[in-house]
Structure formats: C-alpha cells, structure tokens
C-alpha cells in the first residue's frame, strides 16, 4: 500500500535555488500524489508510470518508459517524454515539449511542441470567454454620468456633501463622544 507524501525543495538563509535540481530516478513507478513534488528545477525518470502533482519554479523534465498522468507546472518550461500515454494538465511558463504514443493532456503555453497522436489534446492558451463588446469602461463609478448629463456622485462624495450629525468632536489625538441632546 503506497504511503502519501511528497518532496519539497526549500532554500534556507536566502540562498537561491535557481540552479538546483530535484533529480528522482526510479526503476518502477513514481507516484507524486498527495503533496506532490515542489521545487525549483525537477527531473523525473521512471521505468514505470509517473502520476501526481509536479510544480517547479524553473524547468520540468519528465521521462517515463510507460505513461504520464500529471498536473504539472514549470515556470520556464516543461519537457515530457513517455513511451505510452500523456494525460492530465501541463502548464509551461516558457514552452512545452511533449512526446508520447497518445497525448490527451491539456497543454497550456504560448509555445507548444508535441509529437504523437494529439487528437485528444487541448493545445495552447485558451481564449477568454468574455466578449470584448461586453466590456464597459464607462462603468467606472468616478466617471459615471446619468442620461441627463449630470454627474452621479459616488458614495464618498455623497458622504462629504451630506450634512453630518455631530456626535463626536476631535480634540488633538483624542476623540470625545458627547451625549445626544434631547
């Protein structure tokens, strides 16, 4: 029975991890479920399947003789080579390069290169679902005008212009609360 756990790379005393690697090689499967693998640059090489969450602020290099099913994020780029299927979600800050028999993963990056059957893959950065015509710049409360051309006042201006009931008087840094007159 697998034990959930993870691997994390932490820099102490302000030391930069930019050039550091988590380098994990396994003759069988790598299961990064649960806490996942979190570090700067990550290299995984497995003789079996690779599954789980992998997050690197730098690059990710994933090599599997069989299948890869990951939620992976690489700050600068992601490279995945699998002898079988590649599934899951892969996000690359710079580029993504994947190679496998069948690729049905979501590959999200500006630059995506894939070799293998990509008919089931979602490739590239998705388009926004908000139509540009629906975006209204004029809704800014400070610039809003009514149909009659008069300027509508926002809440702060209404407070300034309304006659305030004085229940307190400021004296230097001390606020004195006075009882109401009946």
Protein Blocks (a to p, Z undefined) as FASTA:
>chain_A
ZZddddddddeehiafklgccddddfbdcdfehjlpadfbdcdddfbdcedjdddfbbcd
dddfbbcddddddfkbccdddfbdcedjdddfkbccdddfbdcbdcddfbdcdedjfklp
cedjdddfbdfklpcfklpmklgccfkopacddfklmmmmpccddfbdcehjbccddddd
ZZ
